[in-house]
Amino acid sequence: MIRQNLDPRLRGGDKHKIKPMPETFSQKEAPPTQPAETAEDAEKREADINALIELALTKSVEEAVAIARSKSPHLLDELHDRLNTDTYYQKLKELGKLEEL
């Protein structure tokens, strides 16, 4: 009874054989990868983040976000992650840089 309800391709028989999938990109060759981040790149990114955090604390979060957004989405994401830690969030609230919701 269960066998009757199965998709015809799963029941067997030549009439309903499942065709093999066409070759895909992953089967042909490995997808292009980004080069690994060098120590210099990591230091530059960390310096950029620290400068943006300092800007957020001394001037405004909006200005730091605008600069990060203009440089790269990755930098903006990193800034967001860092500013949302308890330490920086509390500092920004104490400095009046964030509005209470």
Phi and psi in degrees as GROMACS dihedral restraints (atoms count N, CA, C in turn):
[ dihedral_restraints ]
;  ai    aj    ak    al  type     phi  dphi    fc
    3     4     5     6     1   -64.3    20    10
    4     5     6     7     1   -40.3    20    10
    6     7     8     9     1   -59.0    20    10
    7     8     9    10     1   -33.1    20    10
    9    10    11    12     1   -68.1    20    10
   10    11    12    13     1   -28.2    20    10
   12    13    14    15     1   -87.2    20    10
   13    14    15    16     1    -7.7    20    10
   15    16    17    18     1   -69.9    20    10
   16    17    18    19     1   153.5    20    10
   18    19    20    21     1   -54.7    20    10
   19    20    21    22     1   136.9    20    10
   21    22    23    24     1   -55.4    20    10
   22    23    24    25     1   -32.1    20    10
   24    25    26    27     1   -68.0    20    10
   25    26    27    28     1   -25.6    20    10
   27    28    29    30     1   -87.8    20    10
   28    29    30    31     1   -16.8    20    10
   30    31    32    33     1   -75.2    20    10
   31    32    33    34     1   -22.8    20    10
   33    34    35    36     1   104.1    20    10
   34    35    36    37     1  -175.5    20    10
   36    37    38    39     1    96.4    20    10
   37    38    39    40     1   148.7    20    10
   39    40    41    42     1   -68.3    20    10
   40    41    42    43     1   -30.2    20    10
   42    43    44    45     1   -62.5    20    10
   43    44    45    46     1   -33.5    20    10
   45    46    47    48     1  -119.3    20    10
   46    47    48    49     1    37.0    20    10
   48    49    50    51     1   -66.6    20    10
   49    50    51    52     1   142.0    20    10
   51    52    53    54     1   -78.2    20    10
   52    53    54    55     1   127.6    20    10
   54    55    56    57     1   -78.7    20    10
   55    56    57    58     1   144.6    20    10
   57    58    59    60     1   -65.4    20    10
   58    59    60    61     1   146.8    20    10
   60    61    62    63     1   -68.8    20    10
   61    62    63    64     1   146.2    20    10
   63    64    65    66     1   -65.5    20    10
   64    65    66    67     1   156.6    20    10
   66    67    68    69     1   -61.7    20    10
   67    68    69    70     1   134.5    20    10
   69    70    71    72     1  -107.3    20    10
   70    71    72    73     1   173.4    20    10
   72    73    74    75     1   -56.9    20    10
   73    74    75    76     1   -43.7    20    10
   75    76    77    78     1   -67.1    20    10
   76    77    78    79     1   -24.4    20    10
   78    79    80    81     1   -83.0    20    10
   79    80    81    82     1   -27.1    20    10
   81    82    83    84     1   -76.9    20    10
   82    83    84    85     1   -51.1    20    10
   84    85    86    87     1  -158.8    20    10
   85    86    87    88     1   159.7    20    10
   87    88    89    90     1   -70.0    20    10
   88    89    90    91     1   143.0    20    10
   90    91    92    93     1   -66.5    20    10
   91    92    93    94     1   154.5    20    10
   93    94    95    96     1   -63.5    20    10
   94    95    96    97     1   142.5    20    10
   96    97    98    99     1  -116.6    20    10
   97    98    99   100     1   157.5    20    10
   99   100   101   102     1   -81.2    20    10
  100   101   102   103     1   146.5    20    10
  102   103   104   105     1   -64.8    20    10
  103   104   105   106     1   148.6    20    10
  105   106   107   108     1   -63.5    20    10
  106   107   108   109     1   146.7    20    10
  108   109   110   111     1   -70.7    20    10
  109   110   111   112     1   129.7    20    10
  111   112   113   114     1   -82.9    20    10
  112   113   114   115     1   167.1    20    10
  114   115   116   117     1   -61.2    20    10
  115   116   117   118     1   -37.6    20    10
  117   118   119   120     1   -64.2    20    10
  118   119   120   121     1   -42.8    20    10
  120   121   122   123     1   -62.5    20    10
  121   122   123   124     1   -42.0    20    10
  123   124   125   126     1   -64.8    20    10
  124   125   126   127     1   -40.7    20    10
  126   127   128   129     1   -65.3    20    10
  127   128   129   130     1   -41.9    20    10
  129   130   131   132     1   -64.9    20    10
  130   131   132   133     1   -43.7    20    10
  132   133   134   135     1   -62.6    20    10
  133   134   135   136     1   -42.8    20    10
  135   136   137   138     1   -64.4    20    10
  136   137   138   139     1   -40.2    20    10
  138   139   140   141     1   -64.5    20    10
  139   140   141   142     1   -41.1    20    10
  141   142   143   144     1   -62.6    20    10
  142   143   144   145     1   -44.5    20    10
  144   145   146   147     1   -62.5    20    10
  145   146   147   148     1   -46.3    20    10
  147   148   149   150     1   -61.9    20    10
  148   149   150   151     1   -38.5    20    10
  150   151   152   153     1   -65.7    20    10
  151   152   153   154     1   -40.1    20    10
  153   154   155   156     1   -68.3    20    10
  154   155   156   157     1   -37.4    20    10
  156   157   158   159     1   -64.6    20    10
  157   158   159   160     1   -43.9    20    10
  159   160   161   162     1   -60.8    20    10
  160   161   162   163     1   -41.0    20    10
  162   163   164   165     1   -63.0    20    10
  163   164   165   166     1   -41.9    20    10
  165   166   167   168     1   -63.1    20    10
  166   167   168   169     1   -38.1    20    10
  168   169   170   171     1   -76.4    20    10
  169   170   171   172     1   -33.5    20    10
  171   172   173   174     1   -94.4    20    10
  172   173   174   175     1   -37.1    20    10
  174   175   176   177     1  -108.4    20    10
  175   176   177   178     1   -85.6    20    10
  177   178   179   180     1  -154.9    20    10
  178   179   180   181     1   150.2    20    10
  180   181   182   183     1   -64.0    20    10
  181   182   183   184     1   -39.4    20    10
  183   184   185   186     1   -59.2    20    10
  184   185   186   187     1   -41.6    20    10
  186   187   188   189     1   -66.7    20    10
  187   188   189   190     1   -43.0    20    10
  189   190   191   192     1   -63.0    20    10
  190   191   192   193     1   -41.4    20    10
  192   193   194   195     1   -65.1    20    10
  193   194   195   196     1   -42.1    20    10
  195   196   197   198     1   -61.3    20    10
  196   197   198   199     1   -42.1    20    10
  198   199   200   201     1   -67.9    20    10
  199   200   201   202     1   -44.7    20    10
  201   202   203   204     1   -61.0    20    10
  202   203   204   205     1   -42.1    20    10
  204   205   206   207     1   -62.7    20    10
  205   206   207   208     1   -37.6    20    10
  207   208   209   210     1   -72.3    20    10
  208   209   210   211     1   -24.5    20    10
  210   211   212   213     1   -85.2    20    10
  211   212   213   214     1   -53.3    20    10
  213   214   215   216     1  -171.1    20    10
  214   215   216   217     1   150.1    20    10
  216   217   218   219     1   -64.4    20    10
  217   218   219   220     1   -29.3    20    10
  219   220   221   222     1   -68.6    20    10
  220   221   222   223     1   -39.7    20    10
  222   223   224   225     1   -66.6    20    10
  223   224   225   226     1   -40.4    20    10
  225   226   227   228     1   -62.2    20    10
  226   227   228   229     1   -43.9    20    10
  228   229   230   231     1   -62.7    20    10
  229   230   231   232     1   -43.4    20    10
  231   232   233   234     1   -63.6    20    10
  232   233   234   235     1   -42.6    20    10
  234   235   236   237     1   -60.9    20    10
  235   236   237   238     1   -46.1    20    10
  237   238   239   240     1   -57.4    20    10
  238   239   240   241     1   -46.9    20    10
  240   241   242   243     1   -60.9    20    10
  241   242   243   244     1   -42.7    20    10
  243   244   245   246     1   -70.6    20    10
  244   245   246   247     1   -42.3    20    10
  246   247   248   249     1   -69.4    20    10
  247   248   249   250     1   -21.4    20    10
  249   250   251   252     1   -87.2    20    10
  250   251   252   253     1     6.6    20    10
  252   253   254   255     1   -76.1    20    10
  253   254   255   256     1   156.4    20    10
  255   256   257   258     1   -56.0    20    10
  256   257   258   259     1   -40.9    20    10
  258   259   260   261     1   -60.5    20    10
  259   260   261   262     1   -56.4    20    10
  261   262   263   264     1   -70.6    20    10
  262   263   264   265     1   -35.7    20    10
  264   265   266   267     1   -60.1    20    10
  265   266   267   268     1   -46.1    20    10
  267   268   269   270     1   -64.1    20    10
  268   269   270   271     1   -41.7    20    10
  270   271   272   273     1   -61.3    20    10
  271   272   273   274     1   -44.4    20    10
  273   274   275   276     1   -64.2    20    10
  274   275   276   277     1   -39.1    20    10
  276   277   278   279     1   -64.9    20    10
  277   278   279   280     1   -44.9    20    10
  279   280   281   282     1   -62.7    20    10
  280   281   282   283     1   -35.4    20    10
  282   283   284   285     1   -81.4    20    10
  283   284   285   286     1    -3.5    20    10
  285   286   287   288     1    75.7    20    10
  286   287   288   289     1    21.6    20    10
  288   289   290   291     1   -84.7    20    10
  289   290   291   292     1   -12.5    20    10
  291   292   293   294     1  -122.0    20    10
  292   293   294   295     1   141.9    20    10
  294   295   296   297     1   -85.8    20    10
  295   296   297   298     1   142.5    20    10
  297   298   299   300     1   -74.5    20    10
  298   299   300   301     1   130.7    20    10
